[in-house]
Amino acid sequence: MPSTESRRIELTLRRPWFALYARIRPTLVVGGRGQPTQWGHGTWQVPADEPVAFAVYLFNRVWRFGQAEVTLAPGDAPNLVYRAPALPFGPGRIRVDVDARTRGGGIGPR
């Protein structure tokens, strides 16, 4: 029987103040399922007892760019930050934000 416990992951999607592309929104892939999302803060509910893969990419109707991936283990901090590239090619960056708890942000397990 699958576990019913879950945790919330906070993801901040940041775009550069100057980018050579417009009207492009990120796509988030959580556990193999893609979903369009918006820039800024968001939270996602994931299982509490298993690792979960997060990937973000941008798509401009011709090619993908800005791809970044991370896998969170059950004990990792629940805060991620993604930074998109300024140019419409190359990778983005995603990292675990371990300082968010000390700044008052972050959402813990529920």
Contacts in CASP RR format, 6 or more apart in sequence:
PFRMAT RR
TARGET T0000
AUTHOR 0000-0000-0000
METHOD contacts of the structure
MODEL  1
MPSTESRRIELTLRRPWFALYARIRPTLVVGGRGQPTQWGHGTWQVPADE
PVAFAVYLFNRVWRFGQAEVTLAPGDAPNLVYRAPALPFGPGRIRVDVDA
RTRGGGIGPR
2 47 0 8 1.000
3 47 0 8 1.000
3 48 0 8 1.000
3 49 0 8 1.000
5 47 0 8 1.000
5 48 0 8 1.000
5 49 0 8 1.000
5 109 0 8 1.000
6 45 0 8 1.000
6 46 0 8 1.000
6 47 0 8 1.000
6 48 0 8 1.000
6 109 0 8 1.000
6 110 0 8 1.000
7 45 0 8 1.000
7 46 0 8 1.000
7 47 0 8 1.000
7 48 0 8 1.000
7 74 0 8 1.000
7 78 0 8 1.000
7 108 0 8 1.000
7 109 0 8 1.000
7 110 0 8 1.000
8 43 0 8 1.000
8 44 0 8 1.000
8 45 0 8 1.000
8 46 0 8 1.000
8 78 0 8 1.000
8 107 0 8 1.000
8 108 0 8 1.000
8 109 0 8 1.000
8 110 0 8 1.000
9 43 0 8 1.000
9 44 0 8 1.000
9 45 0 8 1.000
9 46 0 8 1.000
9 52 0 8 1.000
9 54 0 8 1.000
9 72 0 8 1.000
9 78 0 8 1.000
9 79 0 8 1.000
9 80 0 8 1.000
9 107 0 8 1.000
10 41 0 8 1.000
10 42 0 8 1.000
10 43 0 8 1.000
10 78 0 8 1.000
10 79 0 8 1.000
10 80 0 8 1.000
10 100 0 8 1.000
10 105 0 8 1.000
10 106 0 8 1.000
10 107 0 8 1.000
11 28 0 8 1.000
11 41 0 8 1.000
11 42 0 8 1.000
11 43 0 8 1.000
11 44 0 8 1.000
11 54 0 8 1.000
11 79 0 8 1.000
11 80 0 8 1.000
11 81 0 8 1.000
11 82 0 8 1.000
12 40 0 8 1.000
12 41 0 8 1.000
12 42 0 8 1.000
12 79 0 8 1.000
12 80 0 8 1.000
12 81 0 8 1.000
12 82 0 8 1.000
12 97 0 8 1.000
13 26 0 8 1.000
13 28 0 8 1.000
13 37 0 8 1.000
13 38 0 8 1.000
13 39 0 8 1.000
13 40 0 8 1.000
13 42 0 8 1.000
13 56 0 8 1.000
13 82 0 8 1.000
13 84 0 8 1.000
14 39 0 8 1.000
14 40 0 8 1.000
14 81 0 8 1.000
14 82 0 8 1.000
14 83 0 8 1.000
14 84 0 8 1.000
15 39 0 8 1.000
15 84 0 8 1.000
16 83 0 8 1.000
16 84 0 8 1.000
16 85 0 8 1.000
16 86 0 8 1.000
18 86 0 8 1.000
19 84 0 8 1.000
19 85 0 8 1.000
19 86 0 8 1.000
19 87 0 8 1.000
19 88 0 8 1.000
20 86 0 8 1.000
20 87 0 8 1.000
20 88 0 8 1.000
21 58 0 8 1.000
21 60 0 8 1.000
21 88 0 8 1.000
24 58 0 8 1.000
24 59 0 8 1.000
24 60 0 8 1.000
24 88 0 8 1.000
25 36 0 8 1.000
25 37 0 8 1.000
25 38 0 8 1.000
25 39 0 8 1.000
25 58 0 8 1.000
26 36 0 8 1.000
26 37 0 8 1.000
26 38 0 8 1.000
26 39 0 8 1.000
26 56 0 8 1.000
26 57 0 8 1.000
26 58 0 8 1.000
26 82 0 8 1.000
26 84 0 8 1.000
27 34 0 8 1.000
27 35 0 8 1.000
27 36 0 8 1.000
27 37 0 8 1.000
27 56 0 8 1.000
27 57 0 8 1.000
27 58 0 8 1.000
27 59 0 8 1.000
28 34 0 8 1.000
28 35 0 8 1.000
28 36 0 8 1.000
28 37 0 8 1.000
28 44 0 8 1.000
28 54 0 8 1.000
28 55 0 8 1.000
28 56 0 8 1.000
29 35 0 8 1.000
29 53 0 8 1.000
29 54 0 8 1.000
29 55 0 8 1.000
29 56 0 8 1.000
29 57 0 8 1.000
30 44 0 8 1.000
30 46 0 8 1.000
30 52 0 8 1.000
30 53 0 8 1.000
30 54 0 8 1.000
31 46 0 8 1.000
31 52 0 8 1.000
31 53 0 8 1.000
31 54 0 8 1.000
32 53 0 8 1.000
32 55 0 8 1.000
43 107 0 8 1.000
46 52 0 8 1.000
46 72 0 8 1.000
48 74 0 8 1.000
48 109 0 8 1.000
49 74 0 8 1.000
50 74 0 8 1.000
51 71 0 8 1.000
51 72 0 8 1.000
51 73 0 8 1.000
51 74 0 8 1.000
52 71 0 8 1.000
52 72 0 8 1.000
53 69 0 8 1.000
53 70 0 8 1.000
53 71 0 8 1.000
54 69 0 8 1.000
54 70 0 8 1.000
54 71 0 8 1.000
54 72 0 8 1.000
54 80 0 8 1.000
54 94 0 8 1.000
55 67 0 8 1.000
55 68 0 8 1.000
55 69 0 8 1.000
55 70 0 8 1.000
56 66 0 8 1.000
56 67 0 8 1.000
56 68 0 8 1.000
56 69 0 8 1.000
56 82 0 8 1.000
56 92 0 8 1.000
56 94 0 8 1.000
57 64 0 8 1.000
57 65 0 8 1.000
57 66 0 8 1.000
57 67 0 8 1.000
57 68 0 8 1.000
58 64 0 8 1.000
58 65 0 8 1.000
58 66 0 8 1.000
58 84 0 8 1.000
58 88 0 8 1.000
59 65 0 8 1.000
60 88 0 8 1.000
63 89 0 8 1.000
65 85 0 8 1.000
65 88 0 8 1.000
65 89 0 8 1.000
65 90 0 8 1.000
65 91 0 8 1.000
66 84 0 8 1.000
66 85 0 8 1.000
66 90 0 8 1.000
66 91 0 8 1.000
66 92 0 8 1.000
67 91 0 8 1.000
67 92 0 8 1.000
68 82 0 8 1.000
68 91 0 8 1.000
68 92 0 8 1.000
68 93 0 8 1.000
68 94 0 8 1.000
69 94 0 8 1.000
70 80 0 8 1.000
70 94 0 8 1.000
70 95 0 8 1.000
70 96 0 8 1.000
72 78 0 8 1.000
72 80 0 8 1.000
72 96 0 8 1.000
76 96 0 8 1.000
77 96 0 8 1.000
77 97 0 8 1.000
77 98 0 8 1.000
77 100 0 8 1.000
77 101 0 8 1.000
78 106 0 8 1.000
78 107 0 8 1.000
78 108 0 8 1.000
78 109 0 8 1.000
79 96 0 8 1.000
79 97 0 8 1.000
79 98 0 8 1.000
79 100 0 8 1.000
79 101 0 8 1.000
79 105 0 8 1.000
79 106 0 8 1.000
80 94 0 8 1.000
80 95 0 8 1.000
80 96 0 8 1.000
80 97 0 8 1.000
81 94 0 8 1.000
81 95 0 8 1.000
81 97 0 8 1.000
82 92 0 8 1.000
82 93 0 8 1.000
82 94 0 8 1.000
83 92 0 8 1.000
83 93 0 8 1.000
83 94 0 8 1.000
84 92 0 8 1.000
85 91 0 8 1.000
85 92 0 8 1.000
100 106 0 8 1.000
END
